[in-house]
Amino acid sequence: MRTAPCRTCLGCRRARPKALLIRLVRLQSGAVVVDARARAAGRGAYVCPDAACVERALSRGRLAHAFRQASEASPDLAMAVRAAGRGALLRAAARPGTGAPTCEAGNMKVGRPAEAAVGSVCETDAMTVRA
């Protein structure tokens, strides 16, 4: 099983598998938007779809620090992040024969093994991922 890429959430500062986070990008105008396909050019920042993480991530200064430039969150960005998070979880669960993300305790390996049962739990030092 290969190691999946991990990113750090702007809100809780925990390293999590990239597939479980929502990518934000800064447009040339300085506005921050959700990058639903995670393919937009430029520097990205990641946030958990959890309401508390989104609130902390969009607080003053965190976006500007992450993008290394003055950045402005739109009023509906928090709602867009939560909606994108729900969609990502539904897509991961709907993939036939893959199961939802799992991880190996201690070394943050993430995969989608066919034998992963829905409802199983795998814990690491920094997080719990539910399959």
Residue pairs with C-beta under 8 A, 6 or more apart in sequence:
1 104
1 109
1 111
1 113
2 109
2 111
3 107
3 108
3 109
3 110
4 17
4 18
4 19
4 101
4 109
4 110
4 111
5 17
5 18
6 15
6 16
6 17
6 18
6 108
6 110
7 15
7 16
7 18
7 21
7 46
8 14
8 15
8 16
8 46
9 16
9 21
9 46
9 47
9 48
9 53
9 57
10 24
10 45
10 46
10 47
10 53
10 56
10 57
10 62
10 63
10 66
11 47
11 48
11 50
11 52
11 53
11 54
11 55
11 56
11 57
11 62
12 48
12 50
12 52
12 53
12 56
14 48
14 126
14 127
15 108
15 126
16 48
16 126
16 127
17 101
17 103
17 108
17 110
17 129
18 38
18 46
19 88
19 92
19 101
19 110
20 48
20 88
20 101
20 129
21 46
21 47
21 48
21 49
22 34
22 46
22 47
22 48
22 49
22 81
22 84
22 85
22 88
23 34
23 35
23 38
23 40
23 44
23 45
23 46
24 32
24 33
24 34
24 35
24 44
24 45
24 46
24 47
24 63
24 66
24 77
24 81
25 32
25 33
25 35
25 40
25 42
25 43
25 44
25 45
26 32
26 42
26 43
26 63
26 67
26 69
26 71
27 33
30 69
30 70
30 71
30 72
31 71
31 72
31 73
31 74
32 45
32 63
32 67
32 71
32 72
32 73
32 74
32 77
33 74
33 77
33 80
34 77
34 80
34 81
34 84
35 44
36 84
36 87
38 44
43 66
43 67
43 68
45 57
45 63
45 66
45 67
47 53
47 54
47 57
47 81
48 54
48 85
49 81
49 82
49 84
49 85
49 86
49 88
49 89
50 85
51 78
51 82
54 78
54 81
54 82
55 78
56 62
57 63
58 73
58 77
58 78
63 71
63 72
63 73
64 70
64 71
89 100
92 98
92 100
92 101
93 100
93 118
95 112
97 114
98 112
98 114
98 116
99 112
99 113
99 114
99 115
99 116
99 117
99 118
99 131
100 112
100 116
100 118
100 129
100 130
100 131
101 110
101 111
101 112
101 129
101 131
102 110
102 111
102 112
102 113
102 116
102 120
102 122
102 129
102 131
103 109
103 110
103 122
103 124
103 127
103 129
104 122
104 124
105 122
105 123
105 124
106 124
106 125
108 124
108 126
110 129
116 131
117 131
118 131
119 130
119 131
120 130
120 131
121 128
121 129
121 130
121 131
122 128
122 129
122 131
